[in-house]
Amino acid sequence: MNQSTKLPLPLDRPLPWLGSLSAKAFMRDYWQKRPLFVKGAFADAFRRGLPVSQSDFFEYAQLDTLPTRLVRANGHLTHGPLGPRQIPSRKTPGWTILIQQFNTALPAADAFLNHFRFLPEGRLDDLMVSYASDQGGIGAHVDSYDVFLLQAQGRRLWELAKDAPPELVEGIDLRVLKHFQAEHAHLCEPGDLLYLPPGLAHRGVAVGTDCMTYSVGFRAPDSREIADAAFGQYLDRLSPTTWQDPWLGATNQVGEVPDRLVRQMARQAMACMPDFETVCQEVVIALSVPHPTVLANLPRPISPAAFVRRLAKAKGLGLAPGARLLVWQQVVAANGEPIGLGELSPKHRSTAIRLLTELGNQRQIGRSCCDAIMLQDEFIEIFFNLYLGGVVLTL
């Protein structure tokens, strides 16, 4: 088994890293229902090499590229980047460093997520990596999202509890449960996998030194966040209209708002609200918004002619690490921007959606797709803009 695996994944075939469950069986029997522990899920792959090595980890801990946190034994939290003197000695017990969004920085980390791309890309969040000294951890807590915990090196004891009182420890910057009584435990060694559904209290503690754990997390926005993103995007794209009320009369009751004023303003506000289908489109666009680190890694600008020359020589196109390309019906969005297809003929729109869907599903398209893109100026323009936006790379 390779660290990365080719997409699309077979949905009915047993997957070794899921304990020989198929993707369909896992989703039916475990997803958001109950934990799954798989001994040695990635043991062979990790022996051959890690998608994020220990040297990679400590290099990024000292950069301002990725979100980094240092948690000490007393619960004190320090945000990165971390200077060399801020990183404790590995012999000092009880500390851990957590770095999020490694999949946006390292192609190997992004490719490793292919093992979990039997779930929609719009729900997949990131690959977080944590390193801990002996007894290091962040304390017992509850996540609102699903997570796959993969032991990369060293050992970590995971304790689980279905019912834990919600009271939190006071005086620290972490949401640590005050009263936690473990009901089950798993000692994870290199290559082991532990899946946890949301709402399950858990605590991970390093057993010994050099403990490094990967966390594959998923987006789980609440309804308010979805509404804020969808409606906010839509309203930002509306053209402003100037308020007019030539009918307004004089009054000596200045603290009372005229009924007509309130109702007319309310009608204008309601006229700005999108219909259901438009909200659906805005949700797709919102789900395609990547982490800011992706948008910070834009390529150097080139001309359309230079892009065509690259395309002619390329073996294919691939999505950049952490890039999001999502398709829903006739709507396509990439890295938080809709891709305009409305001016294409029905035939060309169908071809463009097919090419974009294949790229979004497989994260790579081959030479034949490049040839198809080069047949139409409209296709070249679409993929050229995706290149400039840091969505696609030539292979």
Protein Blocks (a to p, Z undefined) as FASTA:
>chain_A
ZZbdcddddfkbccfkloopafklmmmmmgopbccddehklmmmmmnocfbdfklmmmmm
mpckbccddddfkopacdddddfklpccfklghiacddehklmmmmklmmmmmmmmmbcf
klpcbdcdddddehiaebjaddfbdcddddfbhcddddddfbdcfbdcehiabdcdfbdc
dfbdcdddehiacdddehiacddddedehiacdddddddddfklmmmmmmmmmmmmpccd
ddddfkbccdfblmbccfklmmmmmmmmmmmpccfklmmmmmmmmmmpccfklmmmcccd
ddfklmmmmmmmpgbdcddehiacddehjbcceehiacdfklpcfklmmmmmmmmmmmmm
nopacfklmmmmmmpmklmmmmmmmmmnomaccZZ
